[in-house]
Amino acid sequence: MSDQPKILIVDDQKNLLESLKRVLEGFGYQVAVAPDAEKALDLVDEETPDLIIIDLNLPGKSGQELIDELQERNIESTLVVLTGNASIDSAIWATRRGVFDYLEKPVNADRLRSVADRGVERSSLRKEVAQLRRETMRHGKLHQLVGRAPKMQELYRLIDQIAPTNASVLITGESGTGKEVIARTLHRLSPRSQRPFVAINCAAIPETLLESEIFGHEKGAFTGATAARAGCFEQAHEGTLFLDEIGEMPVDLQSKLLRVLEDQKVRRVGGGKEIGVDARVLAATNANVDGLLESGKFREDLYFRLNVFTLEIPPLRDRREDVPVLAEHFLNEFRNENDTRCASLSEEAIGTLRGHDWPGNVRELRNAIQRAAILCSEGEIQPHHLPPTLRPRGSGPQSDGKTVTVQVGTSIAETEKALILATLQACGGKKPEAAEILGISLKTLYTRLHDYDEIETNGAETTS
């Protein structure tokens, strides 16, 4: 099967069909033709084209009727109207039915190529979005977002609706919940996905430099400005600008940001010329928005300008059912990036993960799995591979030197370690004697102690 993008032309004028087909094939497209709507529908049933060019004046079923039927089928093809008498009325009609563009007869070759290239690109994006939707339904994933919890499914639904628009979005959530991942997903699923995504953390840049970072500066605008520099708005032209920790932006700078959002023009620091920009703005904060507004740290007018939509990311403790899914996702990520034979998470490790409150949210979980995958060279990740902070205080085995007390829920690995160390202590550090009491070989004992990194902390070796 050819990898060339596929175009279908529907027109009853044979000479025009052959002419357009020849030109488009010269541009590198695979082209099929149909003289009427019925033949066109048959070809669409066989293989969905990337682009369909439809003459409005067809014999039998009209071009309008064909467009309506194709739209009802919810196909991912981009539709373009071909007409010999283009008018405002027909353009409005086509736009309302989701038609991408129109071509007027006689067709200009440069115009044809431009419409074809842009239409195929749009179709490719629609197919990718549809594939992501299917993955979401199957695996509880949307791009880099992972989770099957009802709150995450609702978040996916909102993202799916908001992403194709140019609307501003305010993303809220605790630190580590994945606000930038949400922003990147919105960009990835938008018509701007092939354009730049520019992210800036307003809390990480000194106040004196933030204005220059966002709006740019001219040469000599301040000490050290040895050359003109485009700011984030210019860098994100036709793409997406993500302003993280927007609540940390100085209030006077917020007023300048508001003006840019309203006028779509920036003026560099030290410059007098206004530069037109077209960037979709997404903003995020982990602070309480109401508190920021009440304290005057967040301008109300800017808040209402940015807050066309609000996406609130739930903390991980409120969707614990997603913890195992996320853990497996991060483990697969690590395996793909590194040469490791760490196979999976044990049930005991998953139980430990479920029991943690995750104050650091998804970021903390990702770091915990990465650490565990490094410590577990092969086989299953056990609780002792996880960070000690994940195990509740007092939940592990306790020893008074003569007995070992094990609480319900403690892993076998942790119990074994406590028993070996307590026995070694009771034998005064004599490893052969401890191995005999434990019923294991001396080599096995040394292996276990090496794993526990206890060789140097259990006294000098004796052989008596």
DAURMO-V296480 format. One record per residue. N is the residue number from 0. RES is the residue in one small letter. SS is DSSP state (~ for helix, > for strand, _ for the rest). PSI is psi in radians with two decimals (none if undefined). D_FIRST is the distance of its C-alpha to the first C-alpha in Angstrom with 2 decimals. Layout:
BEGIN
n: [N:N]
res: [RES:RES]
ss: [SS:SS]
psi: [PSI:PSI]
d_first: [D_FIRST:D_FIRST]
END
This chain:
BEGIN
n: [0:1:2:3:4:5:6:7:8:9:10:11:12:13:14:15:16:17:18:19:20:21:22:23:24:25:26:27:28:29:30:31:32:33:34:35:36:37:38:39:40:41:42:43:44:45:46:47:48:49:50:51:52:53:54:55:56:57:58:59:60:61:62:63:64:65:66:67:68:69:70:71:72:73:74:75:76:77:78:79:80:81:82:83:84:85:86:87:88:89:90:91:92:93:94:95:96:97:98:99:100:101:102:103:104:105:106:107:108:109:110:111:112:113:114:115:116:117:118:119:120:121:122:123:124:125:126:127:128:129:130:131:132:133:134:135:136:137:138:139:140:141:142:143:144:145:146:147:148:149:150:151:152:153:154:155:156:157:158:159:160:161:162:163:164:165:166:167:168:169:170:171:172:173:174:175:176:177:178:179:180:181:182:183:184:185:186:187:188:189:190:191:192:193:194:195:196:197:198:199:200:201:202:203:204:205:206:207:208:209:210:211:212:213:214:215:216:217:218:219:220:221:222:223:224:225:226:227:228:229:230:231:232:233:234:235:236:237:238:239:240:241:242:243:244:245:246:247:248:249:250:251:252:253:254:255:256:257:258:259:260:261:262:263:264:265:266:267:268:269:270:271:272:273:274:275:276:277:278:279:280:281:282:283:284:285:286:287:288:289:290:291:292:293:294:295:296:297:298:299:300:301:302:303:304:305:306:307:308:309:310:311:312:313:314:315:316:317:318:319:320:321:322:323:324:325:326:327:328:329:330:331:332:333:334:335:336:337:338:339:340:341:342:343:344:345:346:347:348:349:350:351:352:353:354:355:356:357:358:359:360:361:362:363:364:365:366:367:368:369:370:371:372:373:374:375:376:377:378:379:380:381:382:383:384:385:386:387:388:389:390:391:392:393:394:395:396:397:398:399:400:401:402:403:404:405:406:407:408:409:410:411:412:413:414:415:416:417:418:419:420:421:422:423:424:425:426:427:428:429:430:431:432:433:434:435:436:437:438:439:440:441:442:443:444:445:446:447:448:449:450:451:452:453:454:455:456:457:458:459:460:461:462:463]
res: [m:s:d:q:p:k:i:l:i:v:d:d:q:k:n:l:l:e:s:l:k:r:v:l:e:g:f:g:y:q:v:a:v:a:p:d:a:e:k:a:l:d:l:v:d:e:e:t:p:d:l:i:i:i:d:l:n:l:p:g:k:s:g:q:e:l:i:d:e:l:q:e:r:n:i:e:s:t:l:v:v:l:t:g:n:a:s:i:d:s:a:i:w:a:t:r:r:g:v:f:d:y:l:e:k:p:v:n:a:d:r:l:r:s:v:a:d:r:g:v:e:r:s:s:l:r:k:e:v:a:q:l:r:r:e:t:m:r:h:g:k:l:h:q:l:v:g:r:a:p:k:m:q:e:l:y:r:l:i:d:q:i:a:p:t:n:a:s:v:l:i:t:g:e:s:g:t:g:k:e:v:i:a:r:t:l:h:r:l:s:p:r:s:q:r:p:f:v:a:i:n:c:a:a:i:p:e:t:l:l:e:s:e:i:f:g:h:e:k:g:a:f:t:g:a:t:a:a:r:a:g:c:f:e:q:a:h:e:g:t:l:f:l:d:e:i:g:e:m:p:v:d:l:q:s:k:l:l:r:v:l:e:d:q:k:v:r:r:v:g:g:g:k:e:i:g:v:d:a:r:v:l:a:a:t:n:a:n:v:d:g:l:l:e:s:g:k:f:r:e:d:l:y:f:r:l:n:v:f:t:l:e:i:p:p:l:r:d:r:r:e:d:v:p:v:l:a:e:h:f:l:n:e:f:r:n:e:n:d:t:r:c:a:s:l:s:e:e:a:i:g:t:l:r:g:h:d:w:p:g:n:v:r:e:l:r:n:a:i:q:r:a:a:i:l:c:s:e:g:e:i:q:p:h:h:l:p:p:t:l:r:p:r:g:s:g:p:q:s:d:g:k:t:v:t:v:q:v:g:t:s:i:a:e:t:e:k:a:l:i:l:a:t:l:q:a:c:g:g:k:k:p:e:a:a:e:i:l:g:i:s:l:k:t:l:y:t:r:l:h:d:y:d:e:i:e:t:n:g:a:e:t:t:s]
ss: [_:_:_:_:_:>:>:>:>:>:_:_:_:~:~:~:~:~:~:~:~:~:~:~:~:~:_:_:_:>:>:>:>:>:_:_:~:~:~:~:~:~:~:~:~:~:_:_:_:_:>:>:>:>:>:_:_:_:_:_:_:_:~:~:~:~:~:~:~:~:~:~:_:_:_:_:_:>:>:>:>:>:>:_:_:_:_:~:~:~:~:~:~:~:~:~:_:_:_:_:>:>:>:>:_:_:_:_:~:~:~:~:~:~:~:~:~:~:~:~:~:~:~:~:~:~:~:~:~:~:~:~:~:~:~:~:~:~:~:_:>:>:_:_:>:>:_:_:_:~:~:~:~:~:~:~:~:~:~:~:~:~:_:_:_:_:_:_:>:>:>:>:_:_:_:_:_:_:~:~:~:~:~:~:~:~:~:~:_:_:_:_:_:_:_:_:>:>:>:>:>:_:_:_:_:_:~:~:~:~:~:~:~:~:~:>:>:_:_:_:_:_:_:_:_:_:_:_:>:>:_:~:~:~:~:_:_:_:_:>:>:>:>:>:_:~:~:~:_:_:~:~:~:~:~:~:~:~:~:~:~:~:~:_:>:>:>:_:>:_:_:_:_:>:>:>:_:_:_:>:>:>:>:>:>:_:_:_:~:~:~:~:~:~:~:_:_:_:_:~:~:~:~:~:~:~:_:_:>:>:>:>:_:_:_:~:~:~:~:~:~:~:~:~:~:~:~:~:~:~:~:~:~:~:~:~:~:_:_:_:>:>:>:>:>:_:~:~:~:~:~:~:~:~:_:_:_:_:_:_:~:~:~:~:~:~:~:~:~:~:~:~:~:~:~:_:_:>:>:>:>:_:~:~:~:_:_:~:~:~:_:_:_:_:_:_:_:>:>:_:_:_:_:>:>:_:_:_:_:_:_:~:~:~:~:~:~:~:~:~:~:~:~:~:~:~:_:_:_:_:~:~:~:~:~:~:~:~:_:_:_:~:~:~:~:~:~:~:~:~:~:~:_:_:_:_:_:_:_:_:_:_:_:_]
psi: [2.35:2.51:-0.04:2.46:2.53:2.32:2.39:2.25:2.25:1.93:2.57:-0.01:1.85:-0.76:-0.72:-0.74:-0.86:-0.64:-0.85:-0.68:-0.79:-0.75:-0.82:-0.64:-0.59:-0.45:-0.02:0.24:2.65:2.16:2.32:2.70:2.68:2.36:-0.22:3.07:-0.72:-0.79:-0.66:-0.77:-0.65:-0.75:-0.65:-0.65:-0.58:-0.80:2.14:2.10:2.85:-0.60:2.39:2.11:2.11:2.17:2.35:-0.47:1.44:2.66:2.54:-2.13:2.20:2.92:-0.66:-0.76:-0.66:-0.76:-0.77:-0.72:-0.69:-0.68:-0.65:-0.55:-0.20:0.73:2.83:0.10:2.59:2.33:2.37:2.39:2.41:2.11:2.60:-0.19:1.21:2.38:2.88:-0.69:-0.79:-0.61:-0.74:-0.76:-0.81:-0.73:-0.74:-0.42:0.25:0.24:2.39:-0.77:3.13:2.69:2.35:2.34:2.51:2.48:2.22:2.32:-0.75:-0.73:-0.70:-0.78:-0.73:-0.83:-0.73:-0.81:-0.82:-0.65:-0.71:-0.69:-0.73:-0.71:-0.71:-0.73:-0.75:-0.67:-0.69:-0.74:-0.74:-0.68:-0.72:-0.65:-0.76:-0.69:-0.67:-0.78:-0.64:-0.77:0.00:0.61:2.59:1.84:-2.07:0.07:2.37:2.33:2.39:-0.08:2.58:-0.66:-0.62:-0.66:-0.67:-0.67:-0.74:-0.74:-0.76:-0.75:-0.75:-0.63:-0.66:-0.63:-0.76:-0.13:3.09:0.17:2.49:2.61:2.36:2.10:2.14:2.69:2.80:2.84:2.34:0.01:-0.31:0.71:-0.67:-0.56:-0.71:-0.81:-0.77:-0.60:-0.75:-0.74:-0.78:-0.54:0.17:2.87:-0.19:0.15:-0.47:-0.03:3.06:2.55:2.04:2.18:2.43:2.34:1.94:-0.35:-0.27:-0.11:2.29:2.51:-0.62:-0.38:-0.24:-0.73:-0.74:-0.68:-0.71:-0.81:-0.19:3.04:2.79:2.83:2.29:0.13:-0.52:2.97:2.18:-0.21:1.35:-0.19:2.71:2.57:2.31:2.42:-3.08:-0.64:-0.78:-0.68:-0.54:0.24:2.25:0.09:-2.44:2.36:2.16:2.03:1.71:2.59:0.90:-0.49:-0.26:-0.05:2.31:2.53:-0.71:-0.53:-0.54:-0.64:-0.64:-0.65:-0.74:-0.74:-0.71:-0.73:-0.62:-0.65:-0.28:0.63:2.47:2.66:2.07:2.69:2.21:0.08:2.80:-0.15:2.37:2.35:2.16:2.36:2.59:1.59:2.31:2.29:2.18:2.41:2.75:2.68:2.55:0.05:2.86:2.02:-0.73:-0.70:-0.69:-0.71:-0.76:-0.62:-0.13:0.14:-0.26:2.01:2.34:-0.73:-0.65:-0.70:-0.83:-0.50:-0.66:-0.53:0.88:-0.74:2.54:2.26:2.00:2.10:2.15:2.52:2.74:-0.54:-0.34:0.04:0.99:-0.43:-0.31:-0.17:-0.87:-0.67:-0.81:-0.71:-0.80:-0.66:-0.81:-0.61:-0.74:-0.71:-0.84:-0.70:-0.70:-0.49:-0.32:2.74:1.60:2.57:0.27:1.99:-0.81:-3.10:2.34:2.81:-0.64:-0.70:-0.72:-0.68:-0.69:-0.74:-0.71:-0.54:-0.10:2.59:-0.26:1.10:-0.44:0.05:-2.55:-0.61:-0.73:-0.72:-0.75:-0.77:-0.67:-0.73:-0.66:-0.75:-0.80:-0.69:-0.56:-0.73:-0.53:1.70:-0.50:2.90:-2.60:2.51:2.25:2.88:-0.58:-0.21:-0.33:2.76:2.45:-0.48:-0.26:-0.30:2.17:2.46:2.26:0.04:-0.28:3.08:2.49:2.46:2.42:0.22:-0.41:-0.52:2.75:2.15:2.20:2.19:2.65:2.34:-0.19:2.43:2.77:-0.69:-0.75:-0.68:-0.76:-0.78:-0.80:-0.71:-0.76:-0.81:-0.66:-0.71:-0.73:-0.67:-0.75:-0.47:0.16:0.48:0.10:1.83:-0.75:-0.72:-0.74:-0.71:-0.69:-0.79:-0.70:-0.29:0.53:2.84:2.76:-0.63:-0.74:-0.70:-0.79:-0.69:-0.78:-0.78:-0.61:-0.73:-0.66:-0.11:0.76:0.09:-0.72:-0.09:0.11:0.49:2.97:2.62:2.40:2.70:0.04:none]
d_first: [0.00:3.81:6.59:8.94:11.11:11.21:14.70:16.44:19.88:22.48:25.59:27.83:28.69:26.65:27.76:26.87:23.36:22.73:24.44:22.54:19.17:20.27:21.58:18.63:16.24:18.96:18.64:15.01:13.46:11.00:13.69:14.50:18.21:20.61:24.37:25.51:25.03:24.44:21.50:20.10:20.52:18.78:15.61:15.96:16.39:13.09:11.08:13.23:13.08:14.47:17.33:19.22:22.02:24.63:27.76:30.70:32.39:30.29:31.85:32.40:30.91:31.42:29.12:31.16:30.65:26.88:26.87:29.16:27.01:23.84:26.03:27.40:23.98:23.75:20.14:18.96:18.16:20.69:22.88:24.67:27.52:28.13:31.80:34.40:37.27:36.32:39.06:40.02:39.95:36.38:35.27:37.16:35.73:32.13:32.86:34.45:31.37:29.14:27.73:26.72:28.20:29.16:29.00:32.06:32.19:32.46:29.52:30.16:27.27:28.11:28.40:25.04:23.32:25.28:24.48:20.72:20.62:22.84:21.20:17.68:19.55:21.41:18.44:17.00:20.50:20.79:17.69:19.18:22.53:21.32:19.80:23.16:25.00:23.29:24.18:27.67:28.11:26.94:28.51:31.14:29.48:28.72:27.32:30.21:32.53:33.26:35.48:35.79:39.33:40.01:41.08:37.77:35.81:37.97:37.31:33.52:34.04:36.14:33.77:30.90:33.21:34.75:31.88:30.39:33.93:36.17:38.98:41.03:41.08:43.85:42.75:45.63:46.06:47.93:47.28:44.36:42.60:39.58:40.33:38.28:35.31:35.68:35.91:32.78:30.89:32.20:31.03:27.55:27.04:28.57:27.41:29.24:27.01:25.89:29.60:32.34:33.76:37.38:39.65:43.40:45.97:49.10:51.25:50.29:51.33:55.03:56.26:57.34:53.82:51.80:52.39:51.22:48.08:47.11:48.31:48.44:51.47:52.80:54.36:57.88:57.53:59.07:60.15:57.19:55.01:54.70:51.61:49.97:47.28:44.77:45.12:42.61:42.32:41.36:38.96:37.23:37.03:34.16:33.45:35.44:38.88:39.97:43.75:44.60:48.20:48.98:52.38:53.48:53.15:56.65:57.79:58.49:54.95:53.64:55.34:53.55:50.21:50.99:51.72:48.38:46.54:48.49:48.47:45.10:47.07:48.25:51.21:51.18:54.27:56.74:54.93:55.87:52.62:50.36:46.63:44.16:41.66:38.88:38.28:37.78:40.49:40.27:43.45:44.54:47.81:49.06:52.54:54.08:53.33:56.49:58.56:57.10:57.91:61.42:62.20:61.06:58.47:55.66:56.33:55.97:54.57:51.83:51.15:50.73:48.52:46.16:46.44:44.30:42.61:43.82:41.65:43.90:42.46:44.33:45.95:44.67:47.94:47.16:43.87:44.75:42.22:39.56:41.31:39.72:36.21:36.76:38.39:35.47:33.08:35.28:35.69:31.93:31.80:34.63:33.18:29.91:32.02:34.68:35.25:37.05:37.43:38.79:37.08:38.16:41.04:43.92:45.28:48.42:46.55:44.68:48.09:49.49:46.67:47.19:50.89:50.66:51.12:48.74:50.77:48.16:45.37:41.74:42.55:45.33:43.14:40.46:43.23:44.77:41.58:41.00:44.62:44.39:41.23:43.09:46.22:44.44:43.16:41.71:41.83:42.49:43.82:47.39:49.68:51.56:48.43:48.37:50.62:54.22:54.26:51.91:54.53:57.33:60.71:62.70:59.85:59.69:62.15:65.72:68.27:72.03:72.34:73.41:70.87:67.25:66.43:62.86:61.71:59.32:55.75:56.29:53.62:54.55:53.74:56.16:58.80:58.56:58.97:62.00:63.62:63.17:64.57:67.46:68.38:68.31:70.54:72.95:73.20:74.13:70.95:71.60:68.10:69.15:71.32:68.60:66.05:68.56:69.29:65.59:64.91:62.27:62.32:63.48:60.11:58.32:60.79:60.15:56.37:56.84:59.22:56.86:54.16:56.70:57.82:61.38:62.60:64.79:66.04:67.64:70.65:71.40:70.33:73.16:73.30:76.60]
END
